[in-house]
């Protein structure tokens, strides 16, 4: 059961190799190498070939006459789950360091494309289940990459014919995904579909632009209405001030007239 879990954990794809940095599938490495060549580089935790190998240097294990190698990612996970412990045996203050010689050795091992390895394993499993004889399946694309482990990432990212890619028109709504070598056929055979998707997106964009323009015009109208209302309020306020002034002036005028009448009446009485 643990062996099966280790195999599942070491399952190879682009994401696991370049991002997760899990240890390398032992069966993948053994496709091009002998068992003896990797015997001293097996991760103590996952039992696969150590990726970025770290060596345990605890004094408690000085009498163990074999390299205590673990993959960096496996060691980090172990220490996160088991603080102040050691993957060799339980004790505090685990000491470890990077084994550069082991890392160089593992990086220079010859391997085939990990995607090709996965494909072959899947074909073998299907043949076993269906009772067919082992052999190449017609129409299946194969990757012929053979190189060192340190060159695998570059191969997977830039030149592997088994790399899955998305359609160039994904942003317009095409969700097609295929092998990298087949993308040109998809593009040429679906030109009308992609053209229609682009036109549809363009129409939707135009509609959005019209809606935005309507919103802007509405806001501008409201702004103008607000400005007019503001000006109207200012005019009314000004008229009120003028009216108040007229009323004050009128009161003064009436008072002056009253005084003048009283003056005339008084003057006339004296005569």
GUTIBA-520701 format. One record per residue: residue in one letter; x, y, z of N, C-alpha, C in turn. Coordinates in steps of 0.2 Angstrom, whole numbers, padded with zeros to 4 digits, always signed. Example, Ala and Ser with C-alpha at 12.3 -4.5 7.8 and 13.67 -1.06 7.14 Angstrom:
BEGIN
a+0066-0028+0039+0062-0022+0039+0066-0016+0039
s+0064-0011+0035+0068-0005+0036+0064+0000+0039
***
This chain:
BEGIN
x+0004-0006+0000+0000+0000+0000+0004+0006+0000
x+0010+0006+0004+0014+0012+0004+0018+0013-0002
x+0019+0007-0005+0023+0008-0012+0018+0011-0017
x+0012+0009-0017+0007+0012-0022+0006+0020-0020
x+0006+0022-0014+0005+0029-0012+0011+0032-0015
x+0017+0029-0014+0023+0033-0016+0023+0034-0024
x+0021+0029-0027+0020+0029-0035+0016+0035-0037
x+0010+0035-0033+0005+0040-0035+0008+0047-0033
x+0012+0048-0028+0015+0054-0026+0020+0056-0031
x+0023+0051-0034+0029+0053-0039+0026+0053-0046
x+0020+0053-0047+0017+0054-0054+0020+0060-0057
x+0022+0059-0063+0026+0065-0066+0021+0068-0071
x+0021+0075-0071+0018+0079-0076+0022+0086-0075
x+0020+0091-0080+0024+0097-0080+0024+0101-0073
x+0018+0101-0070+0017+0105-0064+0021+0102-0058
x+0021+0095-0058+0024+0092-0052+0032+0093-0053
x+0034+0093-0059+0042+0093-0059+0044+0100-0058
x+0041+0105-0061+0043+0112-0061+0041+0116-0055
x+0035+0114-0052+0032+0118-0047+0033+0114-0040
x+0030+0108-0040+0030+0105-0033+0037+0102-0031
x+0041+0101-0036+0048+0098-0035+0047+0092-0030
x+0043+0087-0032+0042+0081-0028+0048+0076-0031
x+0049+0071-0027+0054+0066-0030+0053+0063-0036
x+0058+0061-0040+0057+0058-0046+0054+0050-0046
x+0050+0049-0050+0047+0042-0050+0053+0037-0052
x+0054+0032-0047+0059+0027-0048+0058+0023-0054
x+0052+0021-0056+0051+0017-0062+0053+0021-0068
x+0052+0028-0068+0053+0032-0074+0061+0032-0075
x+0065+0033-0069+0072+0033-0070+0075+0027-0072
x+0072+0021-0070+0074+0014-0071+0073+0013-0079
x+0069+0017-0082+0068+0015-0089+0075+0016-0093
x+0079+0020-0090+0086+0021-0094+0092+0020-0090
x+0091+0017-0083+0096+0016-0079+0095+0010-0075
x+0101+0007-0072+0100+0001-0069+0099+0003-0061
x+0096-0003-0058+0094-0002-0051+0100+0000-0047
x+0106-0003-0048+0112-0001-0044+0114+0006-0044
x+0113+0009-0050+0115+0016-0051+0111+0021-0047
x+0105+0019-0044+0101+0024-0040+0100+0021-0033
x+0103+0016-0031+0102+0013-0025+0103+0017-0019
x+0108+0022-0020+0110+0026-0014+0107+0033-0014
x+0102+0034-0019+0099+0040-0020+0091+0040-0019
x+0089+0035-0015+0082+0034-0014+0080+0038-0008
x+0075+0042-0009+0072+0046-0003+0070+0041+0002
x+0072+0043+0009+0070+0039+0014+0062+0039+0016
x+0059+0045+0013+0052+0046+0015+0047+0043+0010
x+0048+0045+0003+0044+0042-0002+0046+0036-0006
x+0052+0034-0005+0055+0028-0008+0056+0029-0016
x+0056+0036-0018+0057+0037-0025+0064+0040-0025
x+0067+0042-0031+0073+0045-0032+0073+0052-0030
x+0077+0054-0025+0077+0061-0022+0078+0066-0027
x+0074+0071-0026+0074+0077-0030+0077+0083-0026
x+0083+0086-0028+0086+0090-0024+0088+0087-0017
x+0092+0082-0017+0093+0078-0011+0097+0081-0006
x+0094+0080+0000+0097+0082+0007+0099+0076+0011
x+0105+0077+0014+0108+0072+0018+0107+0073+0026
x+0104+0068+0029+0103+0069+0036+0110+0068+0040
x+0112+0073+0044+0118+0073+0047+0118+0072+0055
x+0112+0070+0058+0112+0069+0065+0117+0065+0068
x+0119+0067+0074+0125+0063+0077+0122+0056+0079
x+0115+0056+0080+0112+0049+0082+0112+0044+0077
x+0114+0046+0071+0114+0041+0066+0121+0039+0063
x+0126+0041+0067+0133+0041+0065+0135+0033+0063
x+0132+0029+0066+0134+0022+0065+0130+0018+0059
x+0126+0022+0056+0123+0019+0050+0127+0020+0044
x+0129+0014+0041+0134+0014+0036+0130+0014+0029
x+0127+0020+0028+0123+0021+0021+0121+0028+0021
x+0121+0031+0015+0119+0038+0015+0112+0039+0017
x+0110+0044+0021+0103+0045+0023+0101+0051+0019
x+0098+0049+0013+0096+0054+0008+0088+0055+0008
x+0086+0061+0008+0079+0063+0007+0078+0069+0002
x+0072+0069-0002+0071+0074-0006+0069+0080-0002
x+0071+0086-0004+0070+0092-0001+0063+0093+0001
x+0058+0092-0004+0051+0093-0003+0048+0089+0002
x+0050+0082+0002+0048+0077+0006+0050+0079+0014
x+0057+0081+0014+0059+0083+0021+0055+0089+0024
x+0054+0094+0019+0051+0100+0022+0043+0098+0024
x+0040+0094+0020+0033+0092+0022+0034+0088+0029
x+0039+0083+0029+0039+0079+0036+0040+0084+0042
x+0045+0089+0041+0047+0093+0047+0041+0098+0048
x+0037+0100+0043+0031+0104+0045+0026+0100+0049
x+0025+0093+0047+0020+0089+0050+0023+0086+0057
x+0029+0086+0057+0033+0083+0063+0038+0087+0066
x+0036+0093+0069+0041+0098+0071+0046+0094+0077
x+0052+0096+0076+0057+0094+0081+0058+0086+0081
x+0058+0083+0075+0058+0076+0074+0063+0075+0068
x+0064+0068+0066+0069+0066+0061+0066+0061+0057
x+0067+0060+0051+0064+0055+0047+0067+0048+0047
x+0073+0048+0050+0077+0042+0051+0074+0038+0058
x+0074+0042+0063+0071+0039+0069+0069+0045+0074
x+0064+0044+0078+0062+0050+0082+0067+0053+0087
x+0068+0059+0086+0073+0063+0091+0072+0070+0089
x+0074+0075+0093+0074+0082+0092+0080+0084+0088
x+0080+0091+0085+0085+0094+0082+0088+0090+0076
x+0084+0089+0071+0086+0085+0065+0091+0090+0061
x+0097+0087+0060+0102+0091+0056+0102+0088+0049
x+0103+0093+0044+0103+0090+0037+0107+0096+0033
x+0109+0094+0027+0112+0098+0023+0111+0096+0015
x+0112+0100+0011+0111+0098+0004+0117+0094+0002
x+0116+0089-0002+0121+0084-0004+0122+0086-0012
x+0127+0090-0013+0128+0093-0020+0131+0087-0025
x+0135+0083-0022+0137+0077-0026+0131+0073-0029
x+0127+0071-0024+0121+0067-0026+0117+0071-0031
x+0116+0078-0029+0111+0082-0034+0114+0082-0041
x+0121+0083-0042+0124+0083-0048+0123+0076-0052
x+0124+0071-0048+0124+0064-0051+0117+0062-0053
x+0112+0064-0049+0105+0063-0051+0103+0067-0057
x+0105+0073-0057+0104+0078-0063+0107+0076-0069
x+0112+0071-0069+0115+0069-0075+0113+0062-0077
x+0108+0059-0074+0105+0053-0076+0101+0054-0082
x+0102+0049-0087+0098+0049-0093+0091+0047-0092
x+0086+0050-0095+0079+0048-0095+0076+0049-0101
x+0070+0047-0102+0065+0048-0107+0060+0054-0105
x+0056+0056-0110+0051+0061-0108+0047+0058-0103
x+0045+0062-0098+0041+0059-0092+0034+0059-0095
x+0032+0063-0100+0025+0062-0103+0025+0056-0107
x+0030+0054-0110+0030+0048-0114+0030+0042-0110
x+0033+0043-0104+0033+0037-0099+0026+0036-0097
x+0023+0041-0095+0016+0041-0093+0011+0038-0098
x+0012+0040-0104+0008+0037-0110+0009+0030-0111
x+0015+0028-0110+0017+0021-0111+0014+0017-0105
x+0014+0019-0099+0011+0016-0093+0003+0015-0094
x+0000+0021-0097-0007+0020-0098-0009+0015-0103
x-0005+0015-0109-0006+0010-0114-0005+0003-0112
x+0000+0002-0107+0001-0004-0105-0005-0007-0100
x-0007-0002-0096-0013-0003-0092-0019-0005-0096
x-0020-0001-0101-0026-0002-0105-0025-0009-0109
x-0019-0011-0111-0018-0017-0115-0019-0023-0110
x-0017-0022-0104-0018-0027-0099-0025-0029-0097
x-0029-0023-0096-0036-0024-0095-0040-0026-0100
x-0038-0025-0107-0042-0027-0112-0039-0034-0115
x-0034-0036-0113-0031-0042-0115-0028-0042-0121
x-0025-0036-0123-0022-0035-0130-0014-0036-0129
x-0011-0038-0134-0003-0039-0133+0000-0032-0133
x+0005-0032-0130+0009-0025-0129+0012-0023-0136
x+0011-0017-0137+0014-0014-0144+0012-0007-0145
x+0014-0004-0150+0012+0003-0151+0005+0003-0154
x+0002+0008-0151-0005+0009-0153-0005+0014-0159
x-0009+0012-0165-0009+0016-0171-0012+0023-0169
x-0009+0028-0172-0012+0035-0171-0009+0039-0165
x-0006+0035-0161-0003+0038-0154+0003+0042-0156
x+0004+0048-0154+0010+0052-0155+0015+0051-0149
x+0021+0050-0151+0026+0048-0146+0031+0054-0146
x+0034+0055-0140+0040+0060-0139+0046+0056-0139
x+0051+0058-0143+0057+0054-0143+0063+0057-0139
x+0061+0061-0134+0066+0065-0130+0070+0060-0126
x+0076+0060-0126+0081+0057-0122+0086+0061-0120
x+0087+0062-0113+0092+0067-0111+0093+0067-0103
x+0097+0071-0101+0098+0071-0094+0092+0074-0090
x+0092+0072-0083+0086+0075-0079+0086+0082-0079
x+0092+0086-0079+0092+0093-0078+0089+0096-0084
x+0089+0093-0090+0086+0096-0096+0078+0094-0097
x+0075+0091-0092+0068+0089-0093+0064+0095-0093
x+0065+0099-0088+0060+0105-0087+0060+0109-0094
x+0066+0110-0097+0066+0114-0103+0062+0111-0108
x+0063+0104-0109+0060+0100-0114+0052+0101-0113
x+0050+0100-0107+0043+0100-0106+0040+0106-0107
x+0043+0112-0106+0040+0118-0107+0041+0121-0114
x+0045+0119-0118+0047+0122-0124+0046+0117-0130
x+0048+0111-0130+0048+0107-0136+0045+0100-0136
x+0042+0098-0130+0038+0092-0130+0032+0092-0134
x+0032+0087-0139+0026+0086-0143+0020+0084-0139
x+0020+0081-0133+0015+0079-0129+0012+0084-0125
x+0015+0090-0125+0012+0096-0121+0005+0098-0123
x+0001+0098-0118-0006+0100-0119-0006+0108-0119
x-0009+0111-0124-0010+0118-0125-0017+0120-0126
x-0019+0126-0124-0026+0129-0125-0026+0133-0132
x-0032+0133-0135-0033+0137-0141-0031+0144-0140
x-0028+0147-0145-0026+0154-0145-0032+0158-0144
x-0038+0156-0146-0045+0160-0145-0048+0158-0138
x-0045+0156-0133-0048+0155-0127-0051+0161-0124
x-0048+0166-0125-0051+0173-0122-0057+0175-0125
x-0059+0172-0131-0065+0173-0135-0070+0168-0134
x-0068+0163-0130-0073+0158-0129-0072+0151-0131
x-0066+0150-0135-0065+0143-0137-0061+0139-0131
x-0064+0134-0129-0061+0130-0123-0057+0124-0126
x-0056+0123-0132-0052+0117-0135-0045+0117-0132
x-0043+0111-0130-0037+0109-0128-0034+0103-0131
x-0028+0103-0134-0025+0098-0137-0018+0098-0137
x-0015+0092-0140-0007+0092-0140-0005+0098-0144
x+0001+0100-0142+0004+0105-0145+0005+0105-0153
x+0007+0099-0155+0008+0098-0162+0001+0098-0166
x-0005+0098-0163-0011+0098-0166-0015+0104-0166
x-0012+0109-0163-0015+0116-0162-0016+0119-0169
x-0011+0118-0174-0012+0122-0180-0018+0119-0184
x-0019+0112-0184-0024+0109-0187-0031+0112-0184
x-0031+0112-0178-0037+0115-0174-0039+0122-0177
x-0033+0126-0177-0034+0133-0179-0037+0134-0186
x-0034+0130-0191-0036+0130-0198-0043+0127-0199
x-0044+0122-0196-0051+0119-0197-0057+0122-0193
x-0055+0127-0189-0061+0130-0185-0060+0138-0186
x-0058+0140-0192-0058+0147-0193-0064+0151-0193
x-0070+0148-0195-0076+0151-0195-0079+0151-0188
x-0078+0146-0184-0080+0146-0177-0076+0152-0173
x-0069+0152-0174-0066+0157-0171-0068+0164-0173
x-0069+0165-0180-0071+0171-0182-0078+0173-0179
x-0082+0169-0179-0089+0170-0176-0088+0172-0168
x-0084+0169-0165-0082+0170-0158-0080+0177-0157
x-0075+0179-0162-0072+0186-0161-0077+0191-0163
x-0082+0190-0168-0087+0195-0170-0092+0195-0164
x-0093+0189-0161-0098+0189-0155-0095+0194-0149
x-0089+0193-0148-0085+0196-0143-0085+0204-0145
x-0084+0205-0151-0084+0212-0153-0091+0216-0152
x-0096+0212-0154-0103+0215-0153-0104+0216-0146
x-0102+0211-0142-0103+0212-0135-0100+0218-0132
x-0094+0219-0135-0090+0225-0133-0093+0231-0135
x-0095+0231-0141-0099+0237-0144-0105+0239-0139
x-0109+0233-0137-0114+0234-0133-0112+0237-0127
x-0107+0235-0124-0105+0238-0117-0103+0245-0118
x-0099+0246-0124-0097+0253-0125-0104+0258-0125
x-0109+0255-0129-0115+0259-0130-0118+0260-0123
x-0118+0255-0119-0121+0256-0112-0117+0261-0108
x-0110+0261-0109-0106+0265-0105-0108+0272-0107
x-0108+0273-0114-0110+0280-0116-0116+0283-0114
x-0122+0278-0114-0128+0280-0111-0128+0282-0104
x-0124+0278-0100-0123+0280-0093-0119+0287-0092
x-0114+0288-0097-0111+0294-0096-0115+0300-0098
x-0119+0299-0104-0124+0304-0105-0129+0306-0100
x-0131+0300-0097-0136+0301-0091-0133+0305-0086
x-0127+0303-0084-0123+0307-0079-0122+0314-0081
x-0120+0315-0087-0119+0322-0089-0126+0326-0089
x-0131+0323-0091-0138+0326-0090-0140+0328-0083
x-0138+0323-0079-0140+0324-0072-0135+0330-0069
x-0129+0330-0071-0125+0335-0069-0127+0342-0072
x-0129+0342-0078-0132+0349-0081-0138+0351-0077
x-0142+0346-0076-0148+0348-0072-0147+0350-0065
x-0142+0347-0062-0139+0350-0055-0136+0357-0056
x-0133+0358-0061-0130+0364-0062-0135+0370-0063
x-0140+0368-0067-0146+0372-0069-0150+0374-0062
x-0151+0369-0059-0154+0369-0052-0150+0374-0047
x-0144+0373-0048-0139+0377-0043-0140+0384-0045
x-0139+0385-0052-0140+0392-0055-0147+0395-0053
x-0152+0391-0054-0159+0394-0052-0159+0395-0045
x-0156+0391-0041-0157+0393-0034-0153+0399-0032
x-0147+0400-0036-0143+0406-0035-0147+0412-0037
x-0151+0411-0042-0155+0417-0045-0160+0419-0040
x-0164+0414-0038-0169+0415-0033-0166+0418-0027
x-0161+0416-0024-0158+0419-0019-0156+0426-0020
x-0153+0427-0026-0152+0434-0028-0158+0439-0028
x-0163+0436-0031-0170+0440-0031-0173+0441-0025
x-0172+0436-0020-0174+0437-0013-0170+0443-0010
x-0164+0443-0011-0160+0448-0008-0162+0455-0011
x-0163+0455-0018-0166+0461-0021-0172+0463-0018
x-0177+0458-0017-0183+0460-0014-0183+0463-0007
x-0179+0460-0003-0177+0462+0003-0175+0469+0003
x-0170+0470-0001-0168+0477-0002-0173+0482-0004
x-0177+0480-0009-0183+0484-0012-0187+0486-0006
x-0189+0481-0002-0193+0482+0004-0190+0487+0009
x-0184+0486+0010-0181+0491+0015-0181+0498+0012
x-0179+0498+0005-0179+0505+0002-0186+0507+0002
x-0191+0503+0001-0198+0505+0001-0200+0508+0008
x-0198+0505+0013-0200+0507+0020-0196+0514+0021
x-0190+0514+0019-0187+0521+0020-0190+0526+0016
x-0193+0524+0010-0196+0529+0006-0203+0531+0009
x-0206+0527+0012-0213+0528+0015-0211+0532+0021
x-0206+0531+0025-0204+0535+0031-0203+0542+0029
x-0199+0542+0023-0197+0549+0021-0203+0553+0019
x-0208+0549+0016-0214+0553+0013-0218+0555+0019
x-0218+0551+0024-0222+0552+0030-0219+0559+0034
x-0212+0559+0034-0209+0564+0037-0210+0571+0033
x-0210+0570+0027-0211+0576+0022-0218+0578+0023
x-0223+0574+0024-0230+0576+0025-0231+0580+0031
x-0228+0577+0037-0228+0580+0043-0225+0587+0043
x-0219+0587+0039-0216+0593+0039-0220+0599+0035
x-0224+0597+0030-0228+0601+0026-0234+0603+0031
x-0237+0598+0034-0242+0600+0039-0240+0605+0044
x-0234+0604+0047-0232+0608+0052-0231+0615+0050
x-0228+0615+0044-0226+0622+0041-0232+0625+0039
x-0237+0622+0036-0244+0625+0035-0247+0628+0041
x-0247+0624+0046-0250+0626+0052-0247+0633+0055
x-0241+0634+0054-0238+0640+0057-0240+0646+0052
x-0241+0645+0046-0243+0650+0042-0250+0652+0044
***
